[in-house]
Amino acid sequence: MKRLLFVFVILSFVLAACGGSAPVAQAPAATVAPAAKTEITFSMWGAPEELAVWKQIVSDFEAANPAIKVNVEVSDWDSYWSKLKTQLAAGTPPDIFAMDAPLFLDYQNRGVLLNLQPYIDKAPDMLKDVYPQTLSAYKTADGYYGLPRDFQTIVLFYNKDMFDKAGMAYPSADWSWDDLRAAAKKLTLPAGTDGKKQYGFIFDQWDMEVGWSEAIWSYGGEIISADHSKTLIGEPKARQAWQLLNDMVFVDKSVPDANEIGQYGGDLFQSGIAAMMPMGHWSVPGYNTAGFKYDVAPMPKGPAGQATSVNSAGFVVAKASKNPEAAFAFIQYALSSKGQTRLAELGFACPVLKSVAESPLFLQQKGSSLNEKVFLDALSYAHMKPVFKGYDEWAAAVGDGMGAAWRGEADLNKTLDEVIVAADAVLAKNK
């Protein structure tokens, strides 16, 4: 999933988890040496705010299970994947590493992941409280090669101060894309003395997760065929959604084009320039410090009904791990009520355990009036962000290819035709 991330240094600290003790070494003269700790490494991407929560998880583990030491390596998004590829190529991967669901099959097909099914079979109740929608991305014909840590549904964030100033009613669950378009026009204002314009709406023009996939699904279109052999974003119903978004950019001018987005830089909703934006829960901590009142509503309905996307961050274990039992014990704890409770306190994502997500801990977070239930309710109409081999290259072919259209340099439909040819070539190469 695409996140607003921060650059920070790699940190290591001790993490104790459930698992067996290492063998006891025998010293001369029958003196018994202290039991050695089983040591594993967990690598993840994340932001500085996450460290406090992981430190608390470390403390929880150490208090109850001092036999396992886990060195946690935290990197920014881009550095994380570059380092991981280098480690895998060198045959020195971390025991456990975080996985973005759409990329899962790329790694699973390389044969570098451990099949977790035998371990899950020994803990049959482990997954019974997990939202089933979050599990599907990691399941193969041979079982699970990964498990979700959290999930992200995309909802509509809106700036309450801008709506109040305009005397407009807030977005509701009954809104259609036509309602959103009309509101976006009214909320779009010319540049003030600071040279900044106010836009009614913004969406990510590169990544499907936060904008255009929701529109396509709600218009009855699809992103990719079920067998992952054909790109479907140019089919008639999908083109209706593209046309809507294109008209909002170039006819209504209520959405900035790619050049304007580049001039402002960063998150235009967080900086108070855009009134509405599709986004996931990962942005909540940052938005809480933005200095304005905001809330969330369901994504608007299209001719085919309501639709949004759901994605997850998960855990996988390296096939080369020398301590797979300890690695799985760590994952098992992270998916336990205690582990999920600590992660819920982080505020970046929705817990995968129903009992935690639907509890006051998540729904009534301290210092927040955000309607958290919107994120959970969205699961009922959410589509899984596609997971297939070659996803990263395919996403680049689409995202980069559409750039000329979003800059106003090329015709929308002609660009779509060209993008689909390039995207299908990626799918054919990754069969």
C-alpha positions in Angstrom: 0.0 0.0 0.0 1.2 3.6 -0.8 2.0 5.5 2.4 3.1 9.0 3.4 6.4 7.9 5.0 9.3 9.6 6.7 13.0 8.9 6.3 14.7 7.7 9.5 17.6 5.5 10.6 17.5 1.8 11.2 17.1 1.0 14.8 17.6 -2.3 16.7 16.1 -3.3 20.0 15.2 -6.5 21.9 11.9 -8.3 21.4 10.9 -11.4 23.4 8.3 -13.7 22.0 6.6 -17.0 22.7 8.7 -20.0 21.7 11.0 -22.7 22.9 14.3 -22.1 24.6 17.6 -22.7 23.0 19.6 -25.9 24.0 21.4 -25.6 27.3 25.2 -25.7 26.9 27.3 -27.8 29.3 30.4 -26.1 30.8 33.4 -27.9 32.2 33.1 -29.6 35.6 29.4 -30.1 35.1 28.7 -26.4 35.5 25.5 -25.4 33.7 25.8 -22.2 31.6 22.9 -19.8 31.3 20.5 -20.7 28.5 21.3 -18.8 25.3 18.6 -16.7 23.7 17.2 -17.6 20.3 17.9 -14.5 18.2 15.9 -13.5 15.1 15.5 -10.3 13.1 12.4 -8.5 12.0 12.5 -5.9 9.2 9.8 -3.4 8.5 9.0 0.0 7.0 7.5 2.6 9.2 7.5 6.1 10.7 9.2 7.4 13.8 5.9 7.3 15.7 5.7 3.6 15.4 8.8 3.0 17.5 7.1 3.8 20.8 4.5 1.1 20.2 7.1 -1.5 19.1 9.1 -0.7 22.2 6.1 -1.4 24.3 5.6 -4.7 22.5 9.3 -5.5 23.3 8.6 -4.8 26.9 5.6 -7.0 26.9 7.5 -9.9 25.3 10.5 -9.5 27.7 8.3 -9.6 30.8 6.7 -12.9 29.8 9.1 -14.7 27.4 12.7 -13.8 27.9 14.0 -16.7 25.7 13.9 -14.9 22.3 15.7 -11.9 21.2 14.4 -10.1 18.1 16.4 -7.3 16.5 14.0 -4.9 14.8 15.2 -3.0 11.7 13.0 0.0 10.7 13.4 1.8 7.4 11.5 4.3 5.2 9.5 2.8 2.4 12.0 3.1 -0.5 15.0 2.1 1.5 13.2 -0.9 3.0 12.5 -2.6 -0.4 16.0 -1.8 -1.7 17.6 -3.3 1.3 15.4 -6.3 1.3 16.2 -7.2 -2.3 19.9 -6.9 -1.5 19.6 -9.2 1.6 17.6 -11.8 -0.4 20.1 -11.8 -3.2 23.0 -12.2 -0.7 21.1 -15.1 1.1 21.0 -13.1 4.3 17.3 -12.0 4.7 15.7 -11.1 8.0 13.9 -13.9 9.6 10.6 -12.0 9.5 9.9 -9.1 7.2 6.9 -6.8 6.6 4.9 -7.3 3.3 2.7 -5.0 1.3 -0.1 -7.4 0.1 0.0 -6.5 -3.6 3.7 -7.4 -3.7 3.2 -10.7 -1.9 3.0 -13.0 -4.9 6.2 -11.6 -6.4 8.1 -12.8 -3.3 6.2 -16.0 -2.9 6.9 -17.0 -6.5 10.6 -16.5 -5.9 10.5 -19.3 -3.4 12.0 -17.2 -0.6 9.0 -17.4 1.8 8.3 -20.0 4.4 4.9 -21.8 4.2 3.3 -20.9 7.5 0.4 -23.4 7.1 2.0 -26.2 9.2 2.5 -23.7 12.1 -1.1 -22.4 11.7 -2.4 -25.9 11.8 -0.9 -26.3 15.3 -2.8 -23.2 16.5 -6.2 -23.8 14.9 -7.9 -20.9 16.8 -5.3 -18.4 15.8 -7.2 -16.9 12.9 -10.8 -17.3 13.9 -11.2 -13.7 15.0 -9.3 -12.2 12.0 -11.4 -10.4 9.4 -11.5 -12.9 6.5 -11.1 -10.1 3.9 -7.6 -9.4 5.2 -6.5 -13.0 4.9 -7.3 -13.6 1.3 -4.3 -11.8 -0.1 -1.8 -14.2 1.6 -3.5 -17.5 0.8 -2.2 -19.9 -1.9 -3.2 -23.4 -2.9 -0.5 -24.6 -0.5 -1.7 -22.5 2.4 -0.7 -19.2 3.9 2.8 -17.9 3.2 2.0 -14.7 5.1 -0.5 -13.2 7.5 -2.0 -9.7 7.8 -0.9 -7.4 10.6 -3.4 -4.7 10.0 -5.7 -3.4 7.2 -6.5 -0.2 5.4 -9.9 0.6 3.8 -10.0 3.8 1.8 -12.6 6.4 2.9 -13.4 10.0 2.1 -11.6 12.5 4.4 -13.1 16.0 4.5 -12.1 19.3 6.0 -15.0 20.3 8.3 -13.7 23.9 8.6 -13.9 24.4 4.8 -17.4 22.9 4.7 -18.5 25.1 7.6 -17.1 28.2 6.0 -19.0 27.5 2.8 -22.2 26.7 4.8 -22.4 23.2 3.2 -23.6 19.9 4.7 -20.9 17.3 5.3 -20.6 14.3 3.0 -23.0 11.5 3.9 -23.3 7.8 3.3 -25.9 8.6 0.6 -23.5 10.7 -1.5 -23.0 9.8 -5.1 -20.0 10.8 -7.3 -22.3 13.5 -8.8 -22.8 14.8 -5.2 -19.1 14.8 -4.6 -18.4 16.6 -7.9 -21.0 19.3 -7.2 -19.6 19.9 -3.7 -16.0 20.0 -5.1 -17.0 22.8 -7.5 -18.4 24.9 -4.7 -15.4 24.3 -2.4 -12.9 25.4 -5.1 -11.7 28.9 -4.5 -9.3 31.2 -6.4 -5.8 31.8 -5.1 -5.6 34.2 -2.1 -2.9 36.6 -1.2 -0.6 33.7 -0.4 -0.9 32.5 -4.0 -2.5 29.2 -2.9 -5.8 28.0 -4.5 -8.3 26.0 -2.6 -9.4 22.8 -4.4 -12.6 20.9 -3.7 -11.1 17.4 -4.2 -7.8 15.6 -4.8 -6.9 12.0 -5.4 -3.7 10.1 -6.1 -3.3 10.2 -9.9 -0.6 7.5 -9.8 -1.7 4.8 -7.4 -5.0 3.1 -7.8 -5.5 2.6 -4.0 -6.4 6.2 -3.2 -8.7 7.4 -5.9 -9.3 5.9 -9.3 -9.9 2.2 -8.4 -12.8 3.2 -6.2 -14.3 5.2 -9.0 -13.9 2.4 -11.5 -15.4 -0.2 -9.2 -18.4 2.0 -8.3 -19.1 2.5 -12.1 -19.1 -1.3 -12.5 -15.7 -1.6 -14.1 -12.7 -3.8 -13.1 -9.0 -3.3 -12.8 -7.6 -6.6 -14.0 -9.1 -10.0 -15.1 -9.5 -12.8 -12.6 -6.7 -14.8 -14.1 -4.4 -11.7 -14.1 -3.8 -11.9 -17.9 -5.6 -8.7 -19.0 -5.8 -5.1 -17.9 -9.4 -4.0 -17.8 -9.1 -0.3 -16.9 -10.0 0.6 -20.5 -13.3 -1.2 -20.7 -16.4 1.0 -21.3 -17.6 1.2 -17.6 -14.1 1.9 -16.4 -13.7 4.7 -19.0 -16.9 6.4 -17.6 -15.1 6.6 -14.2 -11.9 7.9 -15.9 -13.9 10.6 -17.8 -15.6 11.7 -14.5 -12.2 12.3 -12.9 -10.7 13.8 -16.0 -13.6 16.3 -16.2 -13.2 17.3 -12.5 -9.5 18.1 -13.3 -9.8 19.8 -16.7 -13.4 21.0 -17.0 -14.4 21.9 -13.4 -10.9 22.6 -12.3 -11.9 21.5 -8.8 -9.0 19.0 -8.8 -5.4 20.0 -9.4 -3.7 18.6 -12.5 -0.3 16.8 -12.1 1.7 19.9 -12.7 -0.2 21.8 -10.0 0.2 19.0 -7.5 3.9 19.0 -8.2 4.1 22.8 -7.5 2.4 22.4 -4.1 4.1 19.2 -3.1 3.3 16.9 -0.2 -0.2 16.0 1.0 -2.6 18.8 -0.2 -5.3 17.7 2.3 -3.0 17.9 5.2 -1.6 21.2 4.1 -5.2 22.7 4.0 -5.3 23.1 0.2 -7.8 20.4 -0.7 -11.2 20.0 1.0 -11.7 16.3 0.3 -9.4 13.3 -0.4 -9.7 9.5 -0.5 -7.2 8.2 2.0 -6.4 5.3 4.4 -6.0 5.3 8.2 -2.3 5.6 7.9 -2.7 9.4 7.5 -4.7 9.9 10.7 -1.7 10.7 13.0 -0.4 13.3 10.6 -3.8 14.8 10.0 -4.4 15.1 13.8 -1.6 17.7 13.9 -2.7 19.6 10.8 -4.5 22.3 12.7 -8.1 22.0 11.3 -11.2 19.9 12.1 -11.8 16.9 9.8 -13.8 13.7 9.7 -14.4 10.8 7.4 -17.3 9.5 5.3 -17.9 6.5 3.1 -16.7 6.7 -0.5 -19.5 8.0 -2.8 -21.8 5.7 -4.8 -21.6 5.2 -8.5 -24.0 3.6 -11.0 -23.0 0.2 -9.7 -23.2 1.1 -6.0 -20.6 1.8 -3.4 -17.1 0.6 -3.6 -13.7 1.1 -2.1 -10.4 -0.8 -1.8 -8.9 -2.7 1.1 -5.2 -3.5 1.5 -3.1 -4.8 4.3 0.4 -4.8 5.6 1.5 -8.3 6.7 4.2 -10.5 8.0 6.2 -13.2 6.1 9.0 -15.5 7.2 12.1 -16.1 5.2 12.4 -19.7 4.0 16.1 -19.3 4.9 15.3 -18.5 8.6 17.3 -20.7 11.0 14.6 -20.1 13.7 11.2 -20.5 12.0 9.5 -21.5 15.3 10.6 -18.3 17.0 9.7 -16.3 14.0 6.2 -17.7 13.9 5.9 -17.1 17.7 6.5 -13.4 17.1 3.8 -13.3 14.4 1.4 -15.2 16.6 1.9 -12.7 19.4 1.4 -9.8 16.9 -2.0 -11.3 16.0 -3.0 -11.9 19.6 -5.3 -9.7 21.5 -2.4 -8.1 23.4 -0.4 -7.5 20.3 -3.3 -6.1 18.3 -4.2 -3.9 21.2 -0.8 -2.3 21.2 -0.8 -1.9 17.5 -4.3 -0.3 17.7 -2.8 2.3 20.0 -0.5 3.3 17.2 -3.4 4.8 15.2 -1.9 4.2 11.8 -4.2 1.3 10.7 -7.2 -0.8 11.6 -6.6 -4.0 13.7 -7.2 -7.3 11.9 -8.8 -8.8 15.0 -12.5 -8.1 15.1 -12.7 -8.0 18.9 -10.0 -5.3 19.0 -11.2 -3.3 16.0 -14.8 -3.2 17.2 -13.9 -2.3 20.8 -13.8 1.2 22.4 -10.0 1.1 22.2 -10.2 1.6 18.4 -13.7 3.1 17.9 -13.3 5.8 20.7 -9.6 6.7 20.5 -8.4 9.2 23.0 -8.3 12.8 21.9 -10.1 12.0 18.6 -13.7 12.5 17.5 -13.1 10.7 14.2 -15.8 8.4 13.1 -13.6 5.3 13.1 -16.6 3.0 12.4 -16.5 4.2 8.8 -13.3 2.3 8.2 -14.8 -0.9 9.5 -18.1 -0.6 7.7 -16.2 -0.1 4.4 -15.2 -3.8 4.5 -18.7 -4.7 3.5 -18.3 -3.0 0.1 -14.5 -3.1 -0.3 -12.6 -4.8 -3.2 -9.2 -6.3 -2.4 -6.4 -4.3 -4.0 -5.2 -6.7 -6.7 -2.5 -9.1 -5.7 -0.6 -10.7 -8.6 2.9 -11.5 -9.9 4.5 -8.5 -11.4 2.3 -6.0 -9.6 5.0 -3.4 -9.0 6.0 -3.3 -12.6 2.4 -3.2 -13.8 1.5 -0.4 -11.4 4.5 1.6 -12.7 3.4 1.0 -16.3 -0.1 2.4 -15.5 0.8 5.1 -13.1 3.7 6.5 -15.2 1.8 6.0 -18.4 -1.2 8.0 -17.3 1.0 10.9 -16.3 0.8 12.7 -19.7 -3.0 12.7 -19.5 -3.0 14.1 -15.9 -0.6 16.8 -17.0 -3.0 17.8 -19.8 -0.5 16.9 -22.4 -2.3 13.9 -24.0 -5.9 12.8 -24.7 -7.4 10.6 -22.0 -8.7 7.8 -24.1 -5.6 7.6 -26.4 -3.4 7.5 -23.3 -5.5 4.7 -21.8 -5.1 2.7 -25.0 -1.3 3.0 -24.9 -1.1 2.3 -21.2 -3.2 -0.9 -21.5 -0.8 -2.3 -24.2 2.2 -1.6 -21.9 0.4 -3.0 -18.8 -0.7 -6.2 -20.6 2.9 -6.7 -21.8 4.0 -6.8 -18.1 1.2 -9.3 -17.3 2.3 -11.6 -20.2 5.9 -11.5 -19.0 4.9 -12.5 -15.5 2.6 -15.5 -16.3 
